[in-house]
């Protein structure tokens, strides 16, 4: 019995930290002021809609590093990591198209990067991006998020120029 407990304890202590959501797959990048950031991790969570609680919106976080459960749950933690240069990420909020077209659209994109220090962290982008839904079956969200041309955050972002092109698939945590 003691040996079993010791083995279980050793396994628990040696296991890597797990995030709140199962990670999916992602290929692509975001570019901030000419610096290419390869996005390698994606996490998706379903939540009631902000204006219509009967609808489902999906928060998708794409990052260059793994994100702990605590940091996934806290925007302030992600802000602190980005300000310290330890996290480069995008947080998409995907929702139903108000025009009634099938699939989700990007309601907004929040960008976490040290380049925005001194202005606003994260920086929100709305309307200059596009999300093409590949899968949205309640269990998985998949598609491509991109921008046709770079966006210059003149006043609010100290002239930071941002662009992205990323394809991802992620299980949706509830």
MODAMO-V65518 format. One line per field, one symbol per residue. ss: DSSP state (h for helix, s for strand, l for the rest). burial: I if it has 9 or more other C-alpha atoms within 8 Angstrom, else O. A space follows every 10 residues. Layout:
ss: ???
burial: ???
This chain:
ss: lhhhhhhhhh hhhhllllll llllssssss ssllssssll ssssssssll lllllsssss ssslllllhh hhhlhhhhhh hhhlllllss ssssssllll lllsssssss sslhhhllll llssslllls ssssssllls ssssssllll ssslllllls ssssssssss sssl
burial: OOOOOOOOOO OOOOOOOOIO IIIIIIIIII IIOOOOIIII IIIIIIIIIO OOOOOIIIII IIIIIOOIII IIOOOOIIIO IIIOIOIIII IIIIIIIOOO OOIIIIIIII IIIIOIIOOI IIIOIIOOII IIIOOIOOOI IIIIIIIOOO OOIOOOIIII IIIIIIIIII IIIO
